[in-house]
Amino acid sequence: MLIDLLYKRSLVERFWLFISSLSPAILIVSIRLIEKFSVYAWIGIIVGILSFLLAYSVLSGRKKVGPDPITPLGVQDETDQIPTYLITFVFPFLFLSDTPSFCTLVAYGVFLIFMMALLFRTDVALVNPALLLIGYHVYTVETVSGSIRVISRRRPVIKTSFKAHSLSGSLYLSVKK
């Protein structure tokens, strides 16, 4: 029962981190459409801001669960993937027409659904501009038991143990020292 609850919680947290990674695209589309669709655009801006805040909320809420010790054998910063993420998933929304036709909106909707499916099914969702803006980096950490992802304000030091909270599967949040 407890394992099922923790598994469901980790899926929910991963989903919220995924939604927060979409905040730049949501904000850009909303701002681009504000003159023609002001009510919907303001709703989009509010949703974009709230989705950005989800990253902080997820990280704050998980700190209440006991941490696990981790000793890295290798560390790689995944933050350098953010420009690729922005060019691939946010840049297209910069060129949304000021007066989009129904077909254009449907095409962007299909692109958005495709983008969401890719982000949620891969670790690209961990490449999250919202996390970087609030001071966190995502690191791939090699341990004796395999590769994990660690969200941390500081780069883990090889062969120096640290503690981290499990967010989901192989995703961890490091604990402040």
Salt bridges, closest charged atoms under 4 A:
GLU13 OE2 - ARG9 NE 3.01
GLU13 OE1 - ARG62 NH2 3.14
ASP77 OD2 - HIS137 ND1 3.26
GLU78 OE2 - ARG149 NH1 3.54
ASP98 OD1 - ARG32 NH1 3.55
ASP123 OD1 - ARG14 NH2 3.94
ASP123 OD2 - ARG149 NH2 3.12
